[in-house]
């Protein structure tokens, strides 16, 4: 029987039993794809196909197809790279950090958040690989592989190499963590399936038998992986920020970047989780599992991280003034009042002002308002990366070299390619994998009266 409380809202509503959880989650995997899924999937594949034209053009013609110039050597590509890496942060935080803190409300959203992390990191990796120009000739040189050229080693002092180590580690740990959590649910679907489906899900479940020893090992491995993944939540975007902070360029050379980037990554990641889960709960009729309480808690995280980001913006301006360095002061004045003032204004509006609306309970518990603001937040976070990168480069110490950056159609096409790839992967995941962790949701049914962990 489901236990309820007069004090706290339940984590799972509707008086669900174990059997109900299995049926509600498994039916979307077992049923044939409906017309809405096909339309959404074909749309994402269409965007992927259109974007692939730009990717092929980039590989065939070179990165001269992009809008870069002598002054602005990094722009659209690195902006999108940092943006996608940031989006991937919420999955690990929800899965690993909240697991270690025993926050039971994570159980309904961790599976989709983990999948989002993996897909976002794949999209992010596209940009540095394409920026190599001819990656088939030199991509492997980013790895410290033994060779007979001297030996010719990578520059271990470069934060770009640290990126390779950090993101590849992050991807590997996140992928293993995600798959380990899927094994019991694959076994549940295997036991309900027949024919070829039974064989496929049987192979995916690795012979899971549900024995007490299996569950004990499952929980031990989950805790170990959570312990490994938790430092990555802080380290990955910290190292990404070192791409800029270790330089001497005004606007980049600042020690506030690591915590500022980590907070911004969690901020944008939770916004993307909300965007995806609000649609998923409606389409798959999972309102009893992804409740208003879950949405409200995620909105509270957005308030906190959005406020941290806002403080970071103010701190940057103060430190530029306090430094007494004219070039540093000009870099920030140029951001707010220069040719890209509109990007700075968009960033401040979307990232600082819009999240403060969640202080009102009526707004942070509104599905429509939350969905709209989650999209606004990620638009703002894209502009943040654009402002940091482009406005710091386009006007340097020599006025005669000042230039503007304008994205080419190929730039936009590559960005569309990553959107198509992300949503194609997510739609495949949502159809053929259980989007909610059945095993963990069943584990909280007995205490589903907890809004937060006891």
N, C-alpha and C positions, 0 to 999 in steps of 0.2 A: 504493500500500500504506500501511496505517496504521502509523505508527511508535510503538512503546511503549517505556517506560522502566522499569527495575527500581527507580528511585529515587522517582519521583512517580506518583501515581495518574493514569490518563488522564482527560481532560476528557470524552471520548466513549467509552463502553465498547461491547463487543459486536463489535469489529472492523468497524465500519461503513465502507462505501464512499460515494462521492458519490451513486451511484444509490440506495443504501439511505436516505440522508438525504432525498433528494427523495421517495421513496416513503413513508417513515414519516411525514413531515410533511404531504405533499399528500393522502394518502388520507383524512384527516379532513375536508378541504375538499371533496373530490370525491364522497365517499360521501353517501348520503341520511341525513338525521337519524334516529338510532335512538330507541327508546322512552325511554331514560334521559335523552337530551338534551331530548326533548319534555316529560318530566315536570319536569325542572329548570327549563326555560324557562317552562312554564306556571305553575309555582309562583312564579317571580319576577314574571311578568306579573300573577298574582293579588295578590301583595303590592303591586305598583305600582298596581293598580286600587283596592285598599282604601285605600291611602295617598292616592290622588287625591281621594277623598271629603273628606279633611281639607284638602287643598290648595284645593279648590273652596270649602269652607266658610270658609277663611281669606280668600280673595279676595272672596267674596260678603259675608261678615259683618264682616271686618276682623280685626286682630290682637288684638282683645278676646277672641277665641276661645281665645287662648293663656293660659297661667297667669301671665302677668306682672302685676305690681302697681306701686304708686307707688315702692316702695323697690327692688324688683328689676326694673329695666327691661330688663336683658339677662339671659338665662338659657339656656333650652333651645336657642334659635335660634343664638346666637353660639357656644355650646358645640359644636354639631354642625357649624357652619361651620368652626371652627378644626380640629376633628377630621378632617373630610374633606380640608381643605387639607393637613394633616399626612400623611395616607395617600398623597396624591399625590406626596410628595417622593422616595420611593425610586426611582420610575421614572426621573426625570431623573438621579439620582445614579448608578444602574446604567448608564444609557445614555451619559451625557455624561462624568461624572467618571472612571468606570472605563475609558472609551474613551481619554481623554487620558492616563491612567496605564498604558495598554496591558495591562489585566487581561483576559486571554482567557476567563476563566471566566464573564464576563458574557454571552457570546454565546447561551447557551441560555435565558436568562431575561429578556433585555432587552426583547424584543418584548412579552411579556405585561405586564411592569412599566410600559412606556411607555403601553400601552392603559389600564392601571389608573390611571395618573396623569391621563389625559384624562378618564376617566369620573368619577373622584373630584372633579376640579375642577368639572365640570358639576354634580355633586351639591352641592358647597359653594356654588356661585353661587346655588342655589335660595333659600338662607336670607336673604341680604341683600335679594334682589329681593322676596321675600314680605314682609319686614319693612317695606318701603316702604308697605305698606297698599294703595295703588292704583298699582301699578308702571306701568300703561299711561299714567298721567298724568304721572309724574315720574322714571321710571327713567333716561331719557336725560339728566336734569340732573346725573347723576353723571359725565358726560363734559364736557370743556371745549369745548362746541360754540358757534360764533358765533351770536349771537341779537340781537334788536332790543329787548330789555328793559333797555337801560341802558348797556352790556351787562351781563347778569347772569351772573357767573362763579362757578364752584365755588370752595370755600375750599382753596387750594393748601397751606395750613398744616395741614390736617387729615390725620391718618394714615388715616382712612377713605377719603379720596380716593387716598392712596398705595396702599391695598389694591386699588383699582380698576385703577390702572396696573400694579401688580406682578403681580396674578393674571391680568389679560388678556394681559400680555406673556408670562407663564409658560405660559398655555394655548396661545397662538399658536405660540411656539417649540417647545413639546412636540408639538403637532399636526403641524407641518411636519417635525420630526425623525422622528417616528413614521412618517409617510407616506413620506418619502424612503427609509427603511429597508425599506418594504414593496414598493417598485417592482420590484426584481429578482425577488422571490419571486412577485409577481403575474405577471411575465413567464414564470416557470417554469410556473405553473399554466395560463396562457394557452396555452403551447405543448403542453400535455397535454390541453387541453379541446377540445370540439367544440360546434358550434351556438351557442346563445345565450350559454352560459357563456364561450365563446371571445371573443365580442364584448364582454361585460361586463369580463372580466379584461384583455382587450386595451386597452380604454379606461382601465382603472385603472392599467395599466403604462406609459402615456404613450409607447408605441412603443419601449420598452427593447429594445436589440438585442444587449447583452452585449459590445460592442466594447471594445477596450482603452481607447479615449478615453472611453467612457461610464463604465467602472469608475474611471478616473482622476478624472473629474469627480465621480462619486459619493463617492469617498473624500475629495476636497477639500471638498465641501459638508458631508459628515458631520463633518469636523474643525472647520469654521467654525461649524456649528450647535452642536457640543459646546462650543466656546469661548464661544458666546453663552449657552448654557444653564447652564454651570457657575456663573457668578455668581448665577444665579437660584436655585440650590439654597440659597445662603446668604441671598439678599436677600428672597425671598418670605416665608418664615416670620419673618424679622427684622422686616419691615414689619408683618406680622400681629401680632407681639408689641408693636409700637408703639401699637396700638389701646388697650393697657392701660398700657404703661410710660410713655407721655407724659401720663397723667392724674396727679392728686394723691391718688387714693384709696388708703388703706392696704392693703397686700397687692398692689397693682398697680404702684405707683411705685417701680420697682427696675431697676437697669441690667443685672441678670443675665438678664433676659427674652430678649434676642435670641439668645445662644448656647444658652440653656436650651431655647427653643422650636425652634431648628434641630435640636438633638440629639434632642429628643422627636419631631420630625416624621420624621427618618430612622429612629428607633427604631420608631415605629408603622408607617411605610411598609414597612420590611423585614418586619415581622410579617405585614402583609396580603399581601405578595408570597408569603411562605411558605405562608400559608393557601390561596391560590389555586393556587399551583404544585404543592403536594403533591397536591391533588385532581386537577389537570390531568394530571400525570405518570402517575397511576394509571389514570384513565379513558381517556386516549389512548395508554396503554402507551408512555410516553416515558422510561422509567427509564434507558435507555442515554444519554440526552441531558441530563436533569436528574438528576444522580447524587447519591449521598450526599455526595460532595465539595462540590457546589454548596450543598447544604443546610447542611453544616457551616460553610462560609465565611460564609453569611448569618447563621447563629447566632452566629458570632464578632463580626460587626458589631453584632448585637443586644446581646451582652455589653458591648461598648465603649460604645455609645450609652446603654444602660440604666444603666451605671455613672456616666456623665456626668450623666444625669438625677437619679440618686440623690444625687450630690454637690451638684447644684443645689438639691435639696430641703433638704439640711443647711445649705447656704450661706444660703438664704433665712432660716432660723430664726436663724442666727448674726447676720446683718446686722440683723434686726429687734431682737434683743437689744442689739447693739452700737450701734445708732442712738440708743438712749435715748428714742425716741419712744413714748409710752404707747399711742397709737392703733395704731401699727404692730405693737407687741408683742402687743396684744390680738387683732389680726386673725389672727395665726398661732396664738396659743393657742386662739382660737375655732375655727380650722380643725380642730385636733387633738382638742379636748375639747368643742366646742359641739354644737348640734343635728345638724350634718352630720358628726359624727365617723366615722360608718360609711362615708361617701364617702371621707374622708381615709384611713381604714384600708384600704379597698379599693384606693385609689391606691397606697399604699405597698407593700402585699402584691403587687399585680400588676406594678408597675413597677420595684420595687427588689429584692424578694426572689426572685420567680419567675425573672427572667433569670439570676440567679447559678447556677441549676441547670445552665446550659449550660457551666459550667466542667468538668463531668464529661463526658468524651468519649462515654461510653455513652449519655448523655441527648441530647447535641447531634447525635449520629448516629442517633438513633431517630426514625423517621417519626411514630409515634403521639405521642411526647412533644413533638416539635417542633410538630406540628399543634395539640395542646392548648395548649401554652404560647404559640403565636402568637396564638391567640384570647384567651387571658388577658391578654397584653400590650395588645391593642387595647381590651379592656374597661377595663384600668387607665388607658390614655391618655385614654379618654373621661371617666373619673372625674377625671383630673387637670384637664382643661379645666373640668369642672363645679365642682370645688373652687375653682379660681382665680377663676372668675367669680362664682358664687353666694355663696360664703362671704365674699367681699370686699364684697358689696353688701348682704346681708340685715341686717347690723348696722352702722349707720354711727355718726356722732358723737352722734346724738340718740336715746336709748333709746326714746322714745315712737313713733319711726317704724320700729322694728325689725319685720321681717316674715319669714315663711317663704315659700319658693317651692315650689309643688306643680305638676308638669306636668299640663296638661289632656289629655283624650283626643285633642284636635286636635293638640297638641304631639307626642304619640306617633305619631299618624297621619302627620304631615308627615315625621317621621324614618323611618317605615316606607316612605314614598313614595321617599325617596332610596335606601334599600336596594334596593327593587324596581327602581328606575331603573338603579342601578349593576350589579346582577346580570343584568338584562335585556340591557343593552349588552354586558356581558362574555360572556354566552352567545352572543349574535349574533356577536361578534368571534371567539370560539373555534370557531364552526362555519364561518364563511364566510371567515375570514382565517387564514393560517398562524400558529400560536401560537409557533413557534420560527423564528428568523431562519436560513433555510436557507443563504443565501449566506455568512453569517459563521461558521456552524458548519462548513461545508465548508472555510472558510479555516483553521480550527484543526485539521482532521483530521491534517494532516502533523505537527503538533506537539501532538497530543492527549495526549501523555504529561505535559504541564505541568499541575500542579495550580494553580499560580499563574503569572503571566507571567514568562518568562525575562528 
